[in-house]
Amino acid sequence: MTQTVFITGTSSGYGKATAQLFLERGWNVVATMRTPKPDIFNSKSSSLKVLPLDVTDTESIRTALDETLSTFGVIDVLVNNAGIGVVGIFEATPMTTVREVFETNTFGVMATTQAVLPLFRERRAGTVVNVTSSVTLARMPLAAAYTASKAAIEGFTGSLAFELEAFGVKVKLVEPGYGPATRFASNGAHRMEGLIPEPYRSFAEPIFASFAKPVAVTTEWDVAEVVWRAANDTTGQLRFPAGPDALALAQSR
Ligand SMILES: NC(=O)c1ccc[n+]([C@@H]2O[C@H](COP(=O)([O-])OP(=O)(O)OC[C@H]3O[C@@H](n4cnc5c(N)ncnc54)[C@H](OP(=O)(O)O)[C@@H]3O)[C@@H](O)[C@H]2O)c1
């Protein structure tokens, strides 16, 4: 039977590529995004369903799940990909920004997972793939709030794996490296304004210079391929670094 994947944050970047890859490989794909743009996939396939979903809005999660079940009858894999970033000095980061990042990256993942779990538990099958970041593999400056939001999901996922094991439900982490080709930096640019106060400037400048000349980067296809691997994994592996820079960090740990 054709399998169904439900993905958050598919309007661009890693989520969009993941939706495309699963579609090409014959799955039913529920590509959710805050503002649906069905044409971005150039596909008229009945295997593709584009639905509105904001991970900070529980009602929109419920509505998207109900619509998915009435279209495909089942969800086999949930990919929690939606995420936002903030880079800057923590002292200067307003708590409203910290909370905004956690609402999406942490509580949004938890809320979507909690909504899907009864379906998985009752079927005694299903896989949750949580997209975190390689910032959880090695400490990175100027990313305290963002790292905290993703590290929380690493801890959450590791613990959840135990309580779901008896029901045949799997939980995985995909840890992508730095992907400058996605909309991640431009989507977060407004959040970073004013976050490098003068006393920290000489500290931050060389770090921004090093961001501009990365030794290795991650592409959206690196991530899509690793999400595919995590979704189909039968070995019990929890963590899946994605992209050459993330792999290097994982190996150096
Ligand atoms: N690019 C990197 O360097 C990098 C590195 C490691 C990990 N990651 C992680 O990878 C994931 C994908 O990021 P990306 O690089 O592909 O960035 P991206 O191009 O900005 O994609 C992020 C997606 O999340 C969506 N989103 C944001 N807030 C949302 C919300 N409240 N509800 C639903 N969707 C929401 C965005 O939708 P809108 O169009 O509506 O804004 C967009 O589709 C994120 O979890 C990110 O933290 C990225």
The ligand as an SDF file (V2000), in Angstrom:
LIG
                    3D

 48 52  0  0  0  0  0  0  0  0999 V2000
   19.3280   26.3450    6.6780 N   0  0  0  0  0  0  0  0  0  0  0  0
   20.0870   26.0300    7.7180 C   0  0  0  0  0  0  0  0  0  0  0  0
   21.2390   26.4960    7.8390 O   0  0  0  0  0  0  0  0  0  0  0  0
   19.5810   25.0460    8.7500 C   0  0  0  0  0  0  0  0  0  0  0  0
   20.5490   24.3360    9.4760 C   0  0  0  0  0  0  0  0  0  0  0  0
   20.1450   23.3940   10.4080 C   0  0  0  0  0  0  0  0  0  0  0  0
   18.7900   23.1780   10.6190 C   0  0  0  0  0  0  0  0  0  0  0  0
   17.8650   23.8830    9.9330 N   0  0  0  0  0  0  0  0  0  0  0  0
   16.4560   23.5910   10.2130 C   0  0  0  0  0  0  0  0  0  0  0  0
   15.8790   23.0240    9.0520 O   0  0  0  0  0  0  0  0  0  0  0  0
   14.4840   23.3010    9.0210 C   0  0  0  0  0  0  0  0  0  0  0  0
   14.1330   23.8930    7.6660 C   0  0  0  0  0  0  0  0  0  0  0  0
   14.8390   25.1170    7.5140 O   0  0  0  0  0  0  0  0  0  0  0  0
   15.2880   25.6890    6.0860 P   0  0  0  0  0  0  0  0  0  0  0  0
   16.7360   25.9120    6.1290 O   0  0  0  0  0  0  0  0  0  0  0  0
   14.6910   24.8940    5.0010 O   0  0  0  0  0  0  0  0  0  0  0  0
   14.6250   27.1490    6.1710 O   0  0  0  0  0  0  0  0  0  0  0  0
   13.4250   27.8450    5.3750 P   0  0  0  0  0  0  0  0  0  0  0  0
   13.6870   27.8150    3.9110 O   0  0  0  0  0  0  0  0  0  0  0  0
   13.2280   29.1560    6.0430 O   0  0  0  0  0  0  0  0  0  0  0  0
   12.2010   26.8800    5.6900 O   0  0  0  0  0  0  0  0  0  0  0  0
   11.5610   26.8870    6.9290 C   0  0  0  0  0  0  0  0  0  0  0  0
   10.1150   26.5180    6.7240 C   0  0  0  0  0  0  0  0  0  0  0  0
    9.4500   26.5660    8.0010 O   0  0  0  0  0  0  0  0  0  0  0  0
    8.2450   27.2600    7.8090 C   0  0  0  0  0  0  0  0  0  0  0  0
    7.7070   27.8380    9.0400 N   0  0  0  0  0  0  0  0  0  0  0  0
    8.2450   28.8230    9.8230 C   0  0  0  0  0  0  0  0  0  0  0  0
    7.4280   29.0600   10.8510 N   0  0  0  0  0  0  0  0  0  0  0  0
    6.3680   28.2170   10.7320 C   0  0  0  0  0  0  0  0  0  0  0  0
    5.1930   27.9860   11.4810 C   0  0  0  0  0  0  0  0  0  0  0  0
    4.9060   28.7000   12.5870 N   0  0  0  0  0  0  0  0  0  0  0  0
    4.3180   27.0210   11.0650 N   0  0  0  0  0  0  0  0  0  0  0  0
    4.5830   26.3120    9.9490 C   0  0  0  0  0  0  0  0  0  0  0  0
    5.6520   26.5070    9.1660 N   0  0  0  0  0  0  0  0  0  0  0  0
    6.5430   27.4480    9.5720 C   0  0  0  0  0  0  0  0  0  0  0  0
    8.5490   28.3160    6.7710 C   0  0  0  0  0  0  0  0  0  0  0  0
    7.3370   28.7380    6.2170 O   0  0  0  0  0  0  0  0  0  0  0  0
    6.9650   30.2400    5.8020 P   0  0  0  0  0  0  0  0  0  0  0  0
    7.2160   30.2930    4.3240 O   0  0  0  0  0  0  0  0  0  0  0  0
    5.5260   30.3450    6.1430 O   0  0  0  0  0  0  0  0  0  0  0  0
    7.8400   31.1600    6.5980 O   0  0  0  0  0  0  0  0  0  0  0  0
    9.3920   27.4770    5.8070 C   0  0  0  0  0  0  0  0  0  0  0  0
    8.5620   26.7010    4.9560 O   0  0  0  0  0  0  0  0  0  0  0  0
   14.2080   24.2370   10.2010 C   0  0  0  0  0  0  0  0  0  0  0  0
   13.6930   23.4870   11.2820 O   0  0  0  0  0  0  0  0  0  0  0  0
   15.5940   24.7830   10.5440 C   0  0  0  0  0  0  0  0  0  0  0  0
   15.6900   25.1360   11.9080 O   0  0  0  0  0  0  0  0  0  0  0  0
   18.2300   24.8030    8.9880 C   0  0  0  0  0  0  0  0  0  0  0  0
  1  2  1  0
  2  3  2  0
  2  4  1  0
  4  5  1  0
  4 48  2  0
  5  6  2  0
  6  7  1  0
  7  8  2  0
  8  9  1  0
  8 48  1  0
  9 10  1  0
  9 46  1  0
 10 11  1  0
 11 12  1  0
 11 44  1  0
 12 13  1  0
 13 14  1  0
 14 15  2  0
 14 16  1  0
 14 17  1  0
 17 18  1  0
 18 19  2  0
 18 20  1  0
 18 21  1  0
 21 22  1  0
 22 23  1  0
 23 24  1  0
 23 42  1  0
 24 25  1  0
 25 26  1  0
 25 36  1  0
 26 27  1  0
 26 35  1  0
 27 28  2  0
 28 29  1  0
 29 30  1  0
 29 35  2  0
 30 31  1  0
 30 32  2  0
 32 33  1  0
 33 34  2  0
 34 35  1  0
 36 37  1  0
 36 42  1  0
 37 38  1  0
 38 39  2  0
 38 40  1  0
 38 41  1  0
 42 43  1  0
 44 45  1  0
 44 46  1  0
 46 47  1  0
M  CHG  2   8   1  16  -1
M  END
$$$$
